[in-house]
């Protein structure tokens, strides 16, 4: 019976709301635990309790949602938390897999999960803190690592790694204990309700899911595989594109900002320098009037210019760069006023511009000062003549290092977002398309295979209707169309089968009536038709059980042979009553006429076949009528066929016909006993009869006796 759509929707809405409530509660628990750790400055991680509990009870996607929400919200307490969201989400995935495969119902499994997840978390968090961020998540971690290093004699890195593993263990053990308690005290119905919240159809059991996977194992590319690949690739492209664009824009912004700061710094510095005293500054340095005051002003300019590594003033002459001011120069080191510095290679193409006092574009170089971008601005006197240049260096190495850390942080954050997007996409894909389509396809495949079995057909129709797919899209419309088609098809096939059964019974009745009419003309044979038909059925079924002639003995063929058996002597209708009912032995001429009933039967059946367009059961009736007097050794009639050249149905009828004739009374002979008749068949096996047909007939003697006694009495 088809479930009401409203009832299904209400039930699934309740399950979905329950799943959402569980995620919210678990996230709040995680945040409270993290807050407690932060407030009391306790060196342990306690932000995974709710995540592990949800992943264990509600499944993969709710667990991932809890992990991501916890990491994002906890960043308000510790800004570094968001960079570790990928670890929390991977633990949610591992928890789901572990619980489904091993469960957490005994202490060994709890310890195994706690230790493996703690080691996994410790290794990944150490890699992120030590290699990528170069900064510990918790301040106390450094202190603990130094203490362990001093106490054990280990170097700092293994001590830091061990510390990260140890601080993860309490979190995992507490989470496992809570899960064990929840599984013990929460009813299985509630847990099933939480787990089933994602389904857009009747929830499938693990056995049904395994069956679907096995059923689709021979498909080269399943809907799930294609959807998964499409989602992973498209999401990865989007994330990479967004990440690349964001990083590129940020790098351009940083470079522009620091370059702009450098321009402002050199312009401001140029305004603060008294151009008329530059020569005095070069000759006398710090002893020149106003030199130290000007240098202090330049130093303050540098301090306020973000990103400026060096600030200096130089005069370009033919012999080199003459230092006027070098803000970073100490009294004992570096360039002092009047020092001549050789031109760096990157400046040589621009020397003419410097000598002529023109504006110079930013110069990128990797020489004495490292990899820097240098900005120059001319310092002009009252007449507008350039007397020197104020220069500022922006360190590109520091800029790229800063951008590298930015990229790492973006990658860590985007990896969590990417995993969340993928899990959501796979969850919705599975709920809205993969499982509904697979379920319908498997049911339709089973229905197609069992279309000849009305009982199994009706069962498949009920299974399809009980799927209860309610995706609210084209898949649901397809489902309702399939339900309607299968139901109507089942009813139509029922009607066809009823009509077919009625027609078949009518045909069988006509066959028996016609055969009985022929049989009654022969006063010697009596109930010959009924007995031979029963014996044929025994032989056919015996051959099937033994596995003989498997390519031939289909259900259809067996039915055709059994139904056609009464017509094997139909040719006797053309034999005169004088010969047919003669008391005593036939003459040679009369026997030749009697033998013609085989060819006459063949002609009658061939005419019937042409009339009804070659029904199979009539073809076997023709074979039995024509060849049931052929012998295995080739000495029979009418064509002297031998061995398997004789149609199988005729070889079967030969055994049944001779046995019935031997055990029946005739006006010209007394009946053989059953034992005598069986012995005759055994002696003729391989010469007169097909040995396999004799074998199965003899093996079925208990059934043969039932028929024999029925008609003998």
Protein Blocks (a to p, Z undefined) as FASTA:
>chain_A
ZZdfklmmmmmmmmmmmmmmmmmmmmmmmmmmmmmmmmnopabdfklmmmmmmmmmnomk
lmmmmmmmmmmmmmmmmmklmmmmmmmmmmmmmmmmmmmmnopabfklmmmmmmmmmmmm
mmmmmmmmmmmnopafblklmmmmmmmmmmnopafklmmmmmmmmmmmmmmmmmmmmmmm
mmmmpcfklmmmmmmmmpccdcddfklmmmmmmmmmmpmbafklmmmmmmmmmmmmmmmm
mmmmmmmmmmmmmmmmmmmmmmmmmmmmmmmpcfklmmmmmmnmmmpghklmmmmmmmmm
mmmmghiabdcdddddfkbccdfbdfklcfkgcjdehiacdddfklmmmmmmmmnopacd
ddddddfnopadddddddddfkopafbdcdddddfklmmmmmmmmmmmmmmmmmmmmmmm
mmmmmmmmmmmmmmmmmmmmmmmmmmmmmmmpmklmmmmmmmmmmnopaehpaklmmmmm
mmmmmmmmmmmmmmmmmmmmmmmmmmmmmmmmmmmmmmmmmmmnommmmmmmmmmmmmmm
mmmmnopakllmgfklmmmmmmmmmmmmmmmmmpcfklmmpgcjddfklmmmmmmmmmmm
mmmmmmmmmmnnopaklmmmmmmmmmmmccfkopacfkopahjllcfklmmmmmmmmmmm
mmpccfkbccddfklmmmmmmmmgoklpcfklmmmmmmmmmmmmmmmmmmmZZ
